Amino acid sequence: MDFDFNLILVPLTIGLGIIWLLDKLTFKQRKTRGRGKESLLIRWAYDFFPVLAVVLIVRSFLIEPFNIPSSSMVPTLYTGDFIAVNKYAYGVRLPLAYNKVLDTGAPEHGDVAVFRYPENPSIYYIKRVIGLPGDMVSYNQGQLAINDVPVATQAVNFDDSAELTSQLYGAGQVAPGQVLSATDAVQMSQQEEDHAQYFQETQGKHQHLVRYLPGMNSAQYAPFLQQESPEVVSSDGTQWSIKVPEGQYFVMGDNRDRSADGRFWGFVPDDNLAGKAVYIWMHKPPGLKLPSFARNGTID
């Protein structure tokens, strides 16, 4: 989710709106010449400004579509899922400026949140909210806990479709010097899935699955957990404890051993929140394949 469509939509809507307003107040070509006989720019303003204004309002303040580009949220979300994001769940914000103009709510434990990546705010990330401001989040021998209360976790048997699990890796470069063909990507995805373990977690009102890979701890040398700071209370990579600062949130991917999340780069400021992921409305497999609606449903 690395492109903000508002970078195009907002300037275009404002520009056409100014032209539309100038014709209403000054030029008056639509009134004097008649419909279809105005200059090209003024005709565009009348034809497109109302539509763009509605789209901008809906995308900025109500619902915005996003496409999932990675496997960090498997099994909740897969690469190719198209989701709807509630833009007013965490406050109404101005497009591009991102200033909160109306406080309508805040993230809760277990929410799946979309936010601007703190290290590059032009990129959007999606992760699950684990720690709220003031929380103590800890991980010890495979057990996640919030404020010393273990998160309810239960091992489950989970088998997803072979089509979805074959998409865990995409063809192309996956690491420096490592390039996968389409066949190799499918084979690596299937081999990894054979060793995956799934657990059901309950956080707040949310009950969801998380995925672990035995013998692989991608966060063992996570930069954020290794640094010395007031927020990192203790850490040896496999066991860690952090304090979430006020006005910030700690997030993790559901695909716990394959997610570049807060364990690597820290916290999400409230100013970076974009909305709450609420619904999967389409899935598009890679390549020349038709979209599917079999995964449609709410996001827990």
Stockholm file with secondary structure:
# STOCKHOLM 1.0

chainA/1-300         MDFDFNLILVPLTIGLGIIWLLDKLTFKQRKTRGRGKESLLIRWAYDFFPVLAVVLIVRSFLIEPFNIPSSSMVPTLYTGDFIAVNKYAYGVRLPLAYNKVLDTGAPEHGDVAVFRYPENPSIYYIKRVIGLPGDMVSYNQGQLAINDVPVATQAVNFDDSAELTSQLYGAGQVAPGQVLSATDAVQMSQQEEDHAQYFQETQGKHQHLVRYLPGMNSAQYAPFLQQESPEVVSSDGTQWSIKVPEGQYFVMGDNRDRSADGRFWGFVPDDNLAGKAVYIWMHKPPGLKLPSFARNGTID
#=GR chainA/1-300 SS CCCCTHHHHHHHHHHHHHHHHHIIIIICHHHHHCTTCSCHHHHHHHHHHHHHHHHHHHHHHTEEEEECCSSTTTTTSCTTEEEEEETTTTCEECTTTCCEEECCCCCCTTCEEEEECTTCTTSEEEEEEEECTTCEEEEETTEEEETTEECEEEEECCCCCHHHHTTSSCSEEEETTEEECHHHHHHHHHHHHHHCEEEEEEETTEEEEEEECTTCCTTTTCHHHHSCCSSEEEECSSSEEEECCTTEEEEECSBGGGCCSHHHHCCEEGGGEEEEEEEEEEECCSSSCCCBCTTCEECC
#=GC SS_cons         CCCCTHHHHHHHHHHHHHHHHHIIIIICHHHHHCTTCSCHHHHHHHHHHHHHHHHHHHHHHTEEEEECCSSTTTTTSCTTEEEEEETTTTCEECTTTCCEEECCCCCCTTCEEEEECTTCTTSEEEEEEEECTTCEEEEETTEEEETTEECEEEEECCCCCHHHHTTSSCSEEEETTEEECHHHHHHHHHHHHHHCEEEEEEETTEEEEEEECTTCCTTTTCHHHHSCCSSEEEECSSSEEEECCTTEEEEECSBGGGCCSHHHHCCEEGGGEEEEEEEEEEECCSSSCCCBCTTCEECC
//
